[in-house]
């Protein structure tokens, strides 16, 4: 971390572009209604994440981030999307179109959340780090986290809720990668966490399907009501 | 002396806890528990008396406590004054309890010594943790004794209410101590940095609410007339005589000692307002209740109000740098703590004796006990002299000092303060008059007249030890009434400790002399004058009265002519508790207690009896407790609804909270 990474240098611009790309993909996830497209966008986001991790490994000259990049690529750009596609075929819901917030409304909400995250992160980290890049990475990561949470709230289909959760987790990895000196253990564990969560949710889908013949979480709400 | 007394006090506390365990293992060894606690408590009383006469302070750190913090005990004059009262009343209560009357009272046995030990621990504590431990143990032990007749719905609901109030006082006291001393729990650290500004205001509010609810200050007084009758008599005696005083001790300890001398003048205002409300409400309710013990509990509210007024005046005077007046007011308050503690214990024990002998606590079922229970009646008369504040009784002496303080108080401040203090003095005078009426009603209806039920007609005097306990308290009452200067001398080190100024020159050899221009009070002279007057009247009557006596018809104040089948008249037609209270009920309680009388008069030709029913409602109930109950219902139904939110709704709530938190951070950062 010898030289200052500032606006205008290649390393800064590259990292900025990759972070921005992930944010744009999060927005795309937010308004996209076709399940197949959502999974593809998610795979694309995983690829950008892998590229961002690799680029961070290059500018921080820390080889372990390459490992992170490979893990992210293997898990988020390949394995999970393939598995999700398989689930979609298996559950026979390729054609389903989901209700979500309208494009306009979700964009407005998303922009508000991004503004909020920047307003929170930029002043609070002012004293802690003189480097502008990690601070902006952190702000982008927080926005992705909030957007993922928003997606989980606005969707009814369990599968798209899972994708929201996974993109939320991408934001976490982006934050972890952007901070110099973060040990590899954390990234490995969080990657595993995603896999575990994925398995849990996979089991969950089958249980819902067995019980209700649908993946709509509204059916779960009725379970609560019967006990009332 | 204190250095020696403190370990001994600790040994007494441990011994009492051991007795509690013995009582829990073997209920048949009740005599051992009560004898043991009588012995230990009398030792404790002796020890505190000696330590008070030979002043000094001591501190001791126990090897147990919070992690890294030892529990601290300390013995100083203020604690000793309250310890003396506690151990004296506990000795009498233990002696009284030696005659266990009802089998179910055995359930309260293990909790009785623990209750005393917890109060002693509270008084000895020198750090917040120990004090709160003692305070909460005291609440829990007394709660268990209230439940001793748990088959009755009334006992259960009283105990539940009591537990709720105890939880409330804990919820107030714990943050109050957390605000003091910058987080360090020991009192020395709290004294070193007294609270200022809003912090002091919060401490004041929390302590007055937390300890005041335990002491019975209005509007948090509702539990007393419910809980005191529910406990066994000797324990309700302790609850009224000692436990409310322990709560007042916490107020004095925190507000006078730990908050330091530099507090503003308005610090006394909440105590004055709540004290005045308690005095009037308690005095009025004491005239309305029909249960012997509820009458006494209501009068405890009134007396606690008096003590709070004394403390409030002391605050005002200290804030205005009037040290002699502050000392006089605090002396009045502490003196009234002592006298009320003793005579109220005596009255509760007497009420317990009447309950045991007459088979009921209800005024309308007693009467004429003077013939069958002469010793108990004599003791009750002695106690009622204290309650009614008649000279030369103990209550008169202490209330006289309090009144001197409040009559001298208007020179503290401007016109507004003077006006409100005058109103306060008028309210106090009214409360005193109400207390006197209540004492007359209690004595006249329950102990004089004719028995209203066969059970009361066949009442039996209580046994030797119970009589001894009551007579001992009567002797103490007489001592305190006749030698108020001696008691004030005992209290003075505590006043000096709290105010750094004593009563010098205000206590004479024979009487109390608050100032050069004020007439003093010399109890012995008044007593001898009264005695001389009484003897003179007796001699005159003996010389000139008609010799001999004859029995005539009773004064017909509602006492109907005897029907043929009841040759001695129907005793139920006597002037009873409700009839005695009627003028007051119509004059005052209609406005204050929302008293309503309903007459159900049968139509001509209808043979059923006419009924007059009376309903009373304490103002704290509709204005404070009912809204709290409604809010609680709403809060629980809201929490219940949270449980049935859908997954997305739950997530949305979390999301909204997160966004709100972030927005808050952003706003604070931008600021």
Boltz contact constraints between the chains, C-beta under 6 A:
constraints:
  - contact:
      token1: [A, 116]
      token2: [B, 662]
      max_distance: 6.0
  - contact:
      token1: [A, 119]
      token2: [B, 666]
      max_distance: 6.0
  - contact:
      token1: [A, 120]
      token2: [B, 662]
      max_distance: 6.0
  - contact:
      token1: [A, 120]
      token2: [B, 665]
      max_distance: 6.0
  - contact:
      token1: [A, 120]
      token2: [B, 666]
      max_distance: 6.0
  - contact:
      token1: [A, 123]
      token2: [B, 669]
      max_distance: 6.0
  - contact:
      token1: [A, 124]
      token2: [B, 669]
      max_distance: 6.0
  - contact:
      token1: [A, 149]
      token2: [B, 655]
      max_distance: 6.0
  - contact:
      token1: [A, 152]
      token2: [B, 651]
      max_distance: 6.0
  - contact:
      token1: [A, 153]
      token2: [B, 648]
      max_distance: 6.0
  - contact:
      token1: [A, 153]
      token2: [B, 651]
      max_distance: 6.0
  - contact:
      token1: [A, 153]
      token2: [B, 652]
      max_distance: 6.0
  - contact:
      token1: [A, 153]
      token2: [B, 655]
      max_distance: 6.0
  - contact:
      token1: [A, 217]
      token2: [B, 647]
      max_distance: 6.0
  - contact:
      token1: [A, 221]
      token2: [B, 646]
      max_distance: 6.0
  - contact:
      token1: [A, 224]
      token2: [B, 644]
      max_distance: 6.0
  - contact:
      token1: [A, 228]
      token2: [B, 644]
      max_distance: 6.0
